[in-house]
Amino acid sequence: MSNFSDPKAIVDYAENASRRIPGLKDMHRMSALLMAESTPPDGRVLVLGAGGGMELKSFAQSFPGWRFDGVDPSAEMLGLAKAALGPLASRVQLHHGYVEAAPQGPFDAASCLLTLHFTDEAERYRILCELRARLKPGGAFVAMHYSVSQDRSERDLALRRCAVYAISSGVDPEQARAATAAIGKQLPILAPEQDEELMRRAGFSGISTFYSGLAFRGWVAHA
């Protein structure tokens, strides 16, 4: 698991994420394209969990007319995001905190990538409600995080495969296995059907899966 206050972990964040998450860059590109289906060329987009700046940079490069508000609880990761954005930072407002720190909008679209798996079911539902309230009617919402079956054998297999993927990408084997074991013990991972039900309860509709990579799942939905 990442330590979002450890200087080395922060510096290595982008490389480590790419090594551990199948098709991460393509997932960012798909997310932008899905949001663009209902977002105008001059749209305003909310990015929750924006630390590191990977998706912000990808979205901003893909759609040069969009403006962004990025929110993250780690000041250090927001600093990394600002550095990663470079000149693109002029189109981004960064906010230190949790979802409550996000402007009220209304936003044309929102994303929450690699973030909700840190929250339990009640908190996840609350965050989804807060995001939904900040979106224009019909606005797109894209989410991606760990989401696997609650059957122990299926869950363990999916996480082991994540470790194997990381090792094949150059992560130290012992480190990859230890990180995956910690993820399985510490993160309140839900099953895909549980995640989808929370989105429905929060007021999202048209929920569909657009990404599935080992233990990760991504959805697009609309307010």
C-alpha positions as CSV (number, residue, x, y, z in Angstrom):
1,M,0.0,0.0,0.0
2,S,1.1,3.6,-0.7
3,N,2.2,5.9,2.1
4,F,1.0,9.3,1.0
5,S,3.3,11.2,3.4
6,D,6.5,9.2,2.7
7,P,8.7,11.4,0.4
8,K,10.1,8.4,-1.6
9,A,6.6,6.8,-2.1
10,I,5.3,10.2,-3.3
11,V,8.2,10.6,-5.8
12,D,7.8,7.1,-7.1
13,Y,3.9,7.2,-7.1
14,A,3.3,7.4,-10.8
15,E,5.8,4.7,-11.7
16,N,4.6,2.3,-9.0
17,A,1.0,2.8,-10.0
18,S,1.7,2.0,-13.6
19,R,3.6,-1.1,-12.6
20,R,0.8,-2.4,-10.3
21,I,-2.4,-1.5,-12.2
22,P,-3.1,-3.1,-15.6
23,G,-3.7,-0.6,-18.4
24,L,-3.6,2.4,-16.1
25,K,-2.9,4.9,-18.9
26,D,-5.5,3.5,-21.2
27,M,-8.0,3.5,-18.3
28,H,-7.3,7.3,-17.9
29,R,-7.9,7.8,-21.6
30,M,-11.2,5.8,-21.5
31,S,-12.4,7.7,-18.5
32,A,-11.8,11.0,-20.3
33,L,-13.7,9.8,-23.4
34,L,-16.6,8.5,-21.4
35,M,-16.9,11.8,-19.6
36,A,-16.7,13.7,-22.9
37,E,-19.9,11.9,-24.1
38,S,-21.9,14.4,-22.0
39,T,-19.4,17.1,-21.2
40,P,-19.1,20.2,-23.4
41,P,-15.8,21.4,-24.9
42,D,-15.6,24.0,-22.2
43,G,-16.8,21.7,-19.4
44,R,-15.9,21.8,-15.7
45,V,-14.7,18.5,-14.2
46,L,-14.3,17.5,-10.6
47,V,-11.5,15.0,-9.8
48,L,-11.7,13.5,-6.3
49,G,-8.4,11.8,-5.2
50,A,-6.4,14.1,-7.5
51,G,-3.1,13.7,-5.7
52,G,-0.2,12.7,-8.0
53,G,-1.9,14.4,-11.0
54,M,-1.9,11.4,-13.3
55,E,-5.5,11.6,-14.4
56,L,-5.6,15.4,-14.2
57,K,-2.8,15.5,-16.7
58,S,-4.3,12.9,-19.0
59,F,-7.7,14.6,-19.0
60,A,-6.3,18.1,-19.5
61,Q,-4.1,16.9,-22.4
62,S,-7.1,15.1,-24.0
63,F,-9.5,18.0,-23.7
64,P,-7.8,21.4,-23.8
65,G,-11.0,23.3,-23.1
66,W,-11.9,21.6,-19.9
67,R,-11.3,23.2,-16.5
68,F,-10.7,21.1,-13.3
69,D,-11.1,21.1,-9.6
70,G,-8.9,18.5,-8.0
71,V,-9.3,17.4,-4.3
72,D,-7.0,15.3,-2.2
73,P,-6.3,14.9,1.6
74,S,-2.5,14.7,1.1
75,A,-0.8,18.1,0.7
76,E,2.3,16.3,-0.5
77,M,0.4,14.5,-3.2
78,L,-1.2,17.7,-4.3
79,G,2.3,19.2,-4.6
80,L,3.2,16.3,-6.9
81,A,0.1,16.9,-8.9
82,K,1.0,20.5,-9.4
83,A,4.5,19.6,-10.5
84,A,3.2,16.9,-12.9
85,L,0.8,19.3,-14.5
86,G,3.4,21.9,-15.4
87,P,1.8,24.5,-17.7
88,L,-1.5,22.7,-17.6
89,A,-1.9,23.7,-13.9
90,S,-3.3,27.1,-15.1
91,R,-6.6,25.2,-15.8
92,V,-6.7,23.4,-12.5
93,Q,-7.7,24.5,-9.0
94,L,-6.4,22.2,-6.3
95,H,-8.1,21.8,-2.9
96,H,-6.6,20.2,0.2
97,G,-9.1,18.0,2.0
98,Y,-11.9,15.4,1.4
99,V,-15.0,15.6,-0.7
100,E,-16.4,18.4,1.5
101,A,-13.5,20.6,0.3
102,A,-14.8,20.4,-3.3
103,P,-16.7,23.4,-4.7
104,Q,-20.5,22.9,-5.0
105,G,-20.3,23.1,-8.7
106,P,-22.3,22.2,-10.6
107,F,-19.9,20.2,-12.5
108,D,-20.3,18.6,-15.9
109,A,-18.5,15.5,-14.9
110,A,-16.6,13.9,-12.0
111,S,-14.0,11.1,-11.5
112,C,-12.9,9.2,-8.5
113,L,-10.1,6.8,-9.4
114,L,-8.2,4.6,-7.0
115,T,-9.8,6.3,-4.0
116,L,-13.1,4.7,-2.8
117,H,-11.4,1.4,-1.8
118,F,-9.9,3.3,1.1
119,T,-13.4,3.9,2.6
120,D,-15.9,1.6,4.3
121,E,-19.4,1.1,3.0
122,A,-21.0,3.9,4.9
123,E,-18.4,6.5,4.1
124,R,-18.3,5.4,0.4
125,Y,-22.1,6.0,0.2
126,R,-21.7,9.4,1.8
127,I,-18.9,10.4,-0.7
128,L,-21.0,9.2,-3.6
129,C,-23.9,11.3,-2.4
130,E,-21.7,14.3,-2.1
131,L,-20.4,13.8,-5.7
132,R,-23.8,13.3,-7.1
133,A,-25.0,16.5,-5.5
134,R,-22.2,18.4,-7.2
135,L,-23.0,17.2,-10.7
136,K,-25.4,18.7,-13.3
137,P,-28.3,16.5,-14.3
138,G,-27.0,13.9,-16.7
139,G,-23.4,14.6,-15.7
140,A,-21.0,11.7,-16.1
141,F,-19.3,10.0,-13.2
142,V,-16.3,7.7,-13.6
143,A,-15.0,5.5,-10.7
144,M,-12.3,2.8,-10.5
145,H,-10.9,1.0,-7.6
146,Y,-10.3,-2.5,-6.1
147,S,-13.6,-4.4,-6.3
148,V,-13.7,-8.2,-6.1
149,S,-15.9,-11.0,-5.0
150,Q,-16.3,-11.5,-1.2
151,D,-15.8,-15.2,-1.6
152,R,-12.5,-15.7,0.1
153,S,-10.9,-18.0,-2.5
154,E,-11.9,-15.7,-5.4
155,R,-10.7,-12.6,-3.6
156,D,-7.4,-14.2,-2.6
157,L,-6.8,-15.4,-6.2
158,A,-7.5,-11.9,-7.6
159,L,-5.1,-10.3,-5.2
160,R,-2.4,-12.9,-5.9
161,R,-2.7,-12.2,-9.6
162,C,-2.2,-8.5,-8.8
163,A,1.0,-9.4,-7.1
164,V,2.2,-11.5,-10.0
165,Y,1.3,-8.6,-12.4
166,A,3.4,-6.2,-10.3
167,I,6.3,-8.6,-10.2
168,S,6.2,-9.0,-14.0
169,S,6.3,-5.2,-14.3
170,G,9.6,-5.0,-12.3
171,V,8.3,-4.7,-8.7
172,D,10.5,-6.5,-6.1
173,P,8.7,-9.9,-5.5
174,E,8.8,-9.7,-1.7
175,Q,7.6,-6.1,-1.7
176,A,4.8,-6.9,-4.2
177,R,3.5,-9.9,-2.1
178,A,3.7,-7.9,1.1
179,A,1.8,-5.0,-0.3
180,T,-0.9,-7.2,-1.7
181,A,-1.2,-9.0,1.6
182,A,-1.6,-5.7,3.4
183,I,-4.2,-4.6,0.8
184,G,-6.3,-7.7,1.4
185,K,-6.2,-7.2,5.2
186,Q,-6.5,-3.4,5.5
187,L,-8.7,-2.2,2.7
188,P,-12.5,-2.5,3.0
189,I,-12.8,-3.9,-0.5
190,L,-16.4,-4.5,-1.7
191,A,-17.8,-6.8,-4.4
192,P,-18.8,-5.1,-7.7
193,E,-22.5,-5.6,-7.1
194,Q,-22.1,-3.8,-3.7
195,D,-20.3,-0.9,-5.3
196,E,-23.0,-0.6,-8.0
197,E,-25.8,-0.7,-5.4
198,L,-24.1,2.1,-3.5
199,M,-24.0,4.2,-6.7
200,R,-27.7,3.5,-7.3
201,R,-28.6,4.5,-3.8
202,A,-26.7,7.7,-4.1
203,G,-28.8,8.6,-7.2
204,F,-26.7,7.5,-10.1
205,S,-28.2,5.7,-13.1
206,G,-27.1,4.0,-16.3
207,I,-24.3,2.3,-14.4
208,S,-22.0,0.2,-16.6
209,T,-18.6,-1.4,-16.3
210,F,-16.0,-0.1,-18.7
211,Y,-12.8,-1.5,-17.2
212,S,-11.9,-4.7,-15.5
213,G,-8.3,-5.5,-14.7
214,L,-7.5,-8.4,-12.2
215,A,-8.9,-7.0,-8.9
216,F,-9.8,-3.6,-10.2
217,R,-13.1,-2.5,-11.7
218,G,-14.2,0.7,-13.3
219,W,-17.7,2.1,-14.0
220,V,-19.3,5.0,-15.7
221,A,-22.7,6.3,-14.5
222,H,-24.8,9.5,-14.8
223,A,-26.4,11.9,-12.3
